[in-house]
Amino acid sequence: MKRKFPSLAAAVLALAASASCLAGGGSLGVVPPSATFGSDVTGAFTDTWTFFLPSVSVVGDSVTNVQLSFNSSQFGGIVGLTAYLDNLANSLALVSTIVTALPGGGFMTTEVLADSGLFAPGSHSLVVSGTGITGSSASYGGNITAIPVSAVPEPESVALMLAGLGIVGAIVRRRRAI
């Protein structure tokens, strides 16, 4: 029986495709509905992820950092993780820190930053920064989700439209009466 192996070119393309989502920032394209991002980091870093909204949207985003600790040694974590949407004064809020015991006396800490808000159409950016724990590579990942918001008429607009329909109705009624 002859086994099939992928060509070298196919293997290189597959590796490049899998590594592209771990680039230190870049374009996420058009959102909605959602886009994922992530990066492997070492030392101090600042990554900028850009995305485009075609219409007014409610945008929700989260960034997750996982750190392992064994015998007073830490691996894979990011110290001082922060994230900002459009470089606004408020950073994403820390929404949860989960500590899970591991066999052998170690533990895993999962930190999640998240935020949401209403954003205008156009280009936007998410800036993620921090410092990977010295001596080990670290990584973070996240998701941006956008839900387009349909326009809701203002009360004044509705009142003007109803008044206009009333005038048109009165004219039609008057013409029928003549």
C-alpha positions as CSV (number, residue, x, y, z in Angstrom):
1,M,0.0,0.0,0.0
2,K,1.4,3.3,-1.0
3,R,1.3,6.1,1.6
4,K,0.6,9.7,0.4
5,F,2.7,12.4,2.0
6,P,1.9,16.1,1.4
7,S,4.4,17.9,-0.8
8,L,7.0,20.1,0.8
9,A,5.2,23.2,-0.7
10,A,1.9,22.2,0.9
11,A,3.6,21.6,4.3
12,V,5.3,25.0,4.1
13,L,2.0,26.8,3.2
14,A,0.2,25.0,6.0
15,L,2.9,26.1,8.5
16,A,2.8,29.7,7.2
17,A,-1.0,29.8,7.5
18,S,-1.0,28.5,11.1
19,A,1.8,31.0,12.0
20,S,0.0,33.9,10.5
21,C,-2.5,34.0,13.3
22,L,0.4,34.3,15.8
23,A,2.0,37.3,14.2
24,G,2.7,40.3,16.6
25,G,-0.3,42.3,15.5
26,G,-1.8,42.9,12.0
27,S,-5.0,43.3,10.2
28,L,-8.1,41.3,11.2
29,G,-10.1,42.5,8.2
30,V,-13.8,43.3,8.2
31,V,-15.6,42.5,11.5
32,P,-18.6,41.4,11.9
33,P,-19.2,38.8,12.7
34,S,-16.0,38.1,14.6
35,A,-12.2,37.7,14.4
36,T,-9.7,35.9,16.5
37,F,-6.1,37.0,17.2
38,G,-3.1,35.9,19.2
39,S,0.6,36.2,19.5
40,D,3.6,34.4,21.0
41,V,5.7,37.0,22.8
42,T,9.1,37.2,24.6
43,G,10.0,40.1,26.9
44,A,8.3,43.5,26.5
45,F,5.8,43.8,23.6
46,T,3.2,46.1,22.1
47,D,1.0,44.5,19.4
48,T,-1.6,46.5,17.4
49,W,-4.5,44.6,15.7
50,T,-6.6,46.6,13.3
51,F,-10.1,45.8,12.1
52,F,-12.8,47.5,10.0
53,L,-16.5,48.0,10.8
54,P,-18.8,48.6,7.8
55,S,-21.6,50.0,10.0
56,V,-22.3,51.2,13.5
57,S,-21.8,48.1,15.7
58,V,-21.7,46.9,19.3
59,V,-18.1,45.6,19.7
60,G,-17.2,43.1,22.4
61,D,-13.6,41.9,22.8
62,S,-11.6,39.8,25.2
63,V,-7.9,39.0,25.7
64,T,-6.8,35.8,27.6
65,N,-3.4,35.2,29.3
66,V,-2.5,31.8,30.8
67,Q,0.4,31.3,33.2
68,L,1.8,28.0,34.6
69,S,3.7,27.8,37.9
70,F,5.7,24.8,39.3
71,N,8.0,24.9,42.3
72,S,8.3,28.7,42.3
73,S,9.0,28.8,38.6
74,Q,6.6,30.6,36.2
75,F,6.1,29.7,32.6
76,G,4.1,31.2,29.7
77,G,2.6,34.2,31.6
78,I,2.5,37.9,30.8
79,V,3.1,40.4,33.5
80,G,1.2,43.7,33.2
81,L,-1.1,42.6,30.4
82,T,-3.2,45.6,29.2
83,A,-5.4,46.1,26.1
84,Y,-7.0,49.3,24.7
85,L,-9.5,49.8,21.9
86,D,-8.7,52.8,19.7
87,N,-6.2,53.9,22.3
88,L,-9.0,55.2,24.5
89,A,-8.2,56.3,28.1
90,N,-10.0,53.2,29.5
91,S,-8.3,49.8,29.1
92,L,-10.2,46.6,28.9
93,A,-11.3,45.6,32.4
94,L,-10.1,42.5,34.2
95,V,-13.2,40.3,34.3
96,S,-11.8,37.1,35.8
97,T,-8.8,35.4,37.2
98,I,-9.1,31.7,37.6
99,V,-6.5,29.6,39.5
100,T,-6.5,25.9,38.8
101,A,-4.4,23.4,40.8
102,L,-2.3,21.1,38.7
103,P,-0.9,17.6,39.5
104,G,2.5,17.8,41.2
105,G,1.9,20.9,43.2
106,G,1.7,23.5,40.4
107,F,-1.1,25.7,39.3
108,M,-2.4,27.5,36.3
109,T,-3.7,31.1,36.3
110,T,-6.0,32.2,33.6
111,E,-6.6,36.0,33.3
112,V,-9.3,37.4,31.1
113,L,-9.6,41.1,30.1
114,A,-12.8,42.2,28.3
115,D,-14.9,45.2,27.3
116,S,-17.7,46.2,25.0
117,G,-19.1,49.4,23.5
118,L,-20.7,51.1,20.5
119,F,-18.4,52.0,17.7
120,A,-18.8,54.0,14.5
121,P,-18.1,52.6,11.1
122,G,-14.5,52.7,9.9
123,S,-11.0,51.5,10.9
124,H,-10.3,50.7,14.6
125,S,-7.4,49.2,16.5
126,L,-6.9,47.0,19.6
127,V,-3.5,47.5,21.2
128,V,-2.2,44.7,23.5
129,S,0.9,45.1,25.6
130,G,2.8,43.6,28.5
131,T,6.0,41.7,29.3
132,G,6.4,38.0,28.8
133,I,7.9,36.3,31.9
134,T,11.7,36.3,31.6
135,G,13.3,33.1,30.3
136,S,10.1,31.7,28.7
137,S,7.9,32.5,25.8
138,A,4.4,33.5,26.6
139,S,1.3,33.9,24.5
140,Y,-2.1,35.5,24.6
141,G,-5.2,35.2,22.5
142,G,-8.5,36.8,22.1
143,N,-11.6,37.5,20.1
144,I,-13.4,40.6,18.7
145,T,-17.1,40.3,18.0
146,A,-19.2,43.0,16.3
147,I,-23.0,43.1,16.0
148,P,-24.3,45.7,13.5
149,V,-26.9,48.1,15.0
150,S,-29.8,49.0,12.8
151,A,-31.0,52.7,12.9
152,V,-33.8,53.4,15.3
153,P,-35.9,56.5,14.4
154,E,-35.8,59.3,16.8
155,P,-39.2,60.4,18.3
156,E,-39.1,63.7,16.5
157,S,-38.6,61.9,13.2
158,V,-41.5,59.6,13.9
159,A,-43.7,62.6,14.9
160,L,-42.8,64.4,11.6
161,M,-43.5,61.3,9.6
162,L,-46.9,60.8,11.2
163,A,-47.8,64.5,10.8
164,G,-46.9,64.2,7.1
165,L,-49.0,61.1,6.7
166,G,-51.9,62.9,8.4
167,I,-51.7,65.8,6.0
168,V,-51.5,63.4,3.0
169,G,-54.6,61.5,4.4
170,A,-56.5,64.8,4.9
171,I,-55.8,65.8,1.3
172,V,-56.8,62.4,-0.1
173,R,-60.0,62.5,2.0
174,R,-60.8,66.0,0.9
175,R,-60.4,65.0,-2.8
176,R,-62.7,62.1,-2.4
177,A,-65.3,64.3,-0.8
178,I,-65.3,66.7,-3.7
